[in-house]
Amino acid sequence: MKKIGILFGKERSFPSAFVERVNSKAVKGITAEYVKVEEVMMNQPCGYDVIIDRISQDVPFYRAFLKNAAATGTAVINNPFWWSADEKFFNNVLAEQLGVPVPKTVLLPSKDHPDDTSAESFTNLKFPLEWEAMTEYLGEFPAFMKPHSGGGWKSVYPVGDWAEVFKAYNETEQLVMMFQEAIDFESYFRCYCIGRKYVRIMDYEPRNPHHSRYVADHKASKELLAIMEDYTFRLCNGLGYDFNTVEFAVKDGIPYAIDFCNPAPDADVASVGKENFEWVVETMATFAIEKAQEHKPGQHNLTWGTFMQDSIKGKMPKPPVKRKKK
């Protein structure tokens, strides 16, 4: 019997619906359940062929458990090794190399020194940095300051002038921040991508309260929908995520990828709505069963993106096309 497990935290609607849906399909030789983490012995299999990870980003113990599981043959969704290495600034670098439009972005050192460091630890860092050069690259205000890693809308600052930039920066303490061009969008979309082959494009309005962000109707053209689907596949194939959401802000008909490092995307029925919830439950159940059927004992069963695959071969993408300054 092949076992599919789901590892989760506070959420309730998606994990229970997922397990119920997989089991209701009654596929011979496959069952689903909540993961039970027992004593974690080094280099010993955990007993699951497939694990859907919904919580290890917040629980380091679970991330280490999943790496051990992956190293002993479990197909973990998403790859815990890559998830540990990935962050949003690199996402933007890769997106541009893949030909997906993204806002111009600058990486900033943390305002406060990390623990156990001092000024001497930053011998190699130019000081002071030329903020005017950054804004010349980004273009005119407004802009955004946001963490280079992590999920949600935590510590995200819209800034309209230099006073707001430095006020925001002074509040960020040890966070490594991105200083990013603002896209004054006409419409906004959030795209589920599962298995790097199933996509659902959802109208989204990030300026609404959290519970009503999916209450939108942007009436996107077929051409725009096709472009966003293509960009979603490019990004998720490049990164190697089998469960992710990609957000696009559309300006002058161009979809800019804004946030696409969401390997444990919101799937709660109360926020995404019944239709989107039904799609993600059904599609993830179908894909998890596919992964269980493909699982081969005695070998690694992880997904790796084309960035890692090409890196091993020494391949570099074509240089990105430089965008004109505003």
N, C-alpha and C positions, 0 to 999 in steps of 0.2 A: 504493500500500500504506500503510495506516494503522498507525502504530507505538505500542505501549504499552510504557512503560519503568517499571522499579522502581528507585528510588534507596535504598540501604540501607548499613548499617555492619557491625557484628559478627555480626548474626543470619544464619542460614543456612537453616533449615528452611522458613520461610515464603516468602522470595524465590524460591528454586528451585522450590518446589511451585507457586507462583503462575504463574511463567513457563511451566512445563510444562503446567499446567491450561489456561491461555488457548490455548496452541498446540495442545493436544490436541483442543480443540473445533473446530479447523479451519474457523473462520468466514472466509468468502471476503473477502479484502482486508484482513485484520487479523492482525498478528503481535505477539508480546511478547518482550522481551529485558531484560537488565540495562542500565540507563542507562550510556552512556559519555560522561563529561564531558570535552570537549576544550577548546580555547581559547575562552574566553567573550568574544565580541566584542559590544560594546554594540548593542542593538536588532536583533540578528540571531537568527532562530529556531534552536532547538536540534535540530529534526528529529523531535521526538516530538509526537504528537497528545495523548497522555495520559501523565502521570507520577504514579506512586504514591510519595509521599515518606515514608520511614521513618527519616530520619537528620538532616534539616536542623536539628532542635532542638539538636543537639550540634555542628554544623559550620556556622558563620556563612557560610563561602564557598559552601556548597551553598544556603543560604537566599537569598543574593543571586543565585546562578545561577537558582534557581527563579522568583524575581520577574521576572528578565529573560525567562525562558521563558514565564511567564504573560502578561507584557505583550506578547509577540509571538504569542500565540494558543494556547499549550498549556493543556489542562485539567489543572491540578495538584491532586492530592488528597493533603493538604488545602490550601485556599487559603493561600499563604505570607504574603500581606499581613495577613489576619485572624489567622493563627497568631502572627505577630510582635506583634500588638496585644493579644491575649487573655491573661488570667491568671485565677487561681482566685478571687480576691476579687470581681472583676467577674462571674465566672460565678455566684456566689451572689446578687449583686444582680439579675442578669437572671432567674435561676431564680425568685426570689420574685415578680418582676414577671409571670412567666409562669404563676404559680399552682402552682409545684412546691415542696413543703416542703423547707427546708434548715435546717441548724443555725444558730442565731444566731451572728453572726461580727463581730468587731471587727478593724480594720486597725491594726497597730502600726508606728511608724517603726523603722528599723534601730537596733540597740543602738550600733553604732559608726558614725562618720561615713563616708559614701562617700568614695572617693578624691577628692582635690582639693577637698574641702569642709572647713568648720570650723563652729564654733558660730554664727558670723555668717550662715552659709548657711541657718540655720533660724530666722531672725527671725520668720517667720509662724507657727511651731509653738508651741502652748501648752506651757509647761513649769513644773512637772511635770504630766504627765497624771494624771487622777483614776482610778486603778486600781479603786477601790471602785465608781465609777459603771459601769465596764465589767462587773464581776462582777454588779452589780445587774441589768444588762441581760441578761447571759448566763444567770444563774441560779446555782444552787449548784455547787460542785465535785463531781465531777471535770470537767476541761475538756481541751482540746488546744491546743497551740501548733504551728503548721506554716507552712512558707513560702507566701507568697501566689502564687508562681509556681514552675513546674518540675514534674517528674514523679517518680514512685516514692514511696517512703516515707522519703526522705532528710530529716534534721533535723525529724522529727515527734516531739513530746514529749507524752506524757500527763502531766497535772499534777493533783495532788490537793489542794494547798494553796498558800499564798503562797510558802513557801520553795521549792517545786518550780517555781513560776512564774518567780521571779527567777533561780533557778539555770539554768533552761532559757534564759531571755532573755539572760543574760550569756554564753551559749555561742554565740549566733547571729551575732555579729560584724556583717557588713554586710547580712545577709538581712533583707528586709522580711517580717514575720511576721503571721500571723492568730492571734488569740486566739478560740477557738471552743468553743461548747457541745458537750459530749460526748453522743452518743446511745447510751444503754444498750440496744443492739439485741438482739432475739430471733433474728433471722435476717438474712442479708446476701446480696446478689445483685450480679452484674456483668453488664452487658448490652452486647453488641456491637451497634453500629448502623452499617449500611453503606448509603450512598446516601440516607439519611434516609427509607428505606422498608422496609429489611430489618432485623429485630431478632432477636437470640438471647439469651434470658435464662438466665444460668448461675448455679447455686447456688455460693456462694463463702464461704470462711471465712478472713478476713484474720488471725485469730489463730493459724492453722496455719503451719508452715514454708512457705516460698515454693513448694516443689515439690509440696505437697499442699493448696494453698488451694482447688483446684477439687474436692477430694474431700469433698463435702457433699451432703446431701439434706434440704432444708428443707420439702419437701411444701407448697409454696405453693398457695393456692386459685386458682381461675380468676379470681376477682374481683381478687385482689392482682396476679396476672400481667397482667391487662388494665390496671390502673392504672399499673404500672411501664412497660408498653409505651407507654402514652399519654404519660407523663412523659418517657420517653426521646425520643419524637418531638418533643415540645414543645422540649426542650433542644437537640437537634441541629438542628432547623429554626431555632430562634432564633439559634444560634451559626453555623450554616452549615457544620457539619462533615459530610463524606461518609464519614469513617471515624473512629470514636470509641468509647470505652467509657464507660458511665454506671454508677456504683456506688450502690446503695441500702442503707441500714441501716433495718430495719423494727422499729419500736417501737410497741406497742399497735395493731398493724394498719396503721400509717401508714408508708409508705416515704419516708424522707428522703434526698434526693440528697446524697451525701457527696463524690464526686469525679467530675467529668465534663469535665475538661479533659485528655483523653488522645488527642490526634490522631495518635499513633504507638503504638497500644495493643499490649501484649504479644500476640504470635501465634506463639510458639514451641511446637512440639508437646510438648516436654518439660515445659512448665509448664501449658499449657491443656488438655492431654489430646487423644487422637486424635479423638474425636467433635467437640469444639469446633474443633479444627484443621481438620478436613474441612469443617465448615460455613463457616469464615471464608475458606478457600482457594476453595471453590466459589462462594461468594456474591460475594467480591471479584473473582474472574475474570469472573463474569457481569456485574457492575456496570461493570467497566472496559471490557468489550466494548460495553456500552450507551453509555458515555461516548464511546468512539471512534466509534461509529456516529453519535452526535449531533453530534460535533465539526464545527464550521464554520470553514473557513480564512478568514482575513482579519477575524476578530472575536475579542473576548474570550470565553473559554469557562470562566470561573471560577464557582464557587458562592459566593453571598453569602447570609448568614442574614437572617431577617426583622428582626432588630435593626437591621442596617445599612440594609436596604430601607426600613423604617419611619422611620428617622432622616432619610433623604434627603427623605421626604415630610413631615417634621416631626411625625410621630405619636408620642404617648406612650402607654404601656400604662396600664391602670387602676391606681390606687394599690393596693399589696398590702394584704391583710387582716392587721392586726397580731395577732401571737400573744400570748396572755396570759402574764404572768410566772408562773414556777413558784411 
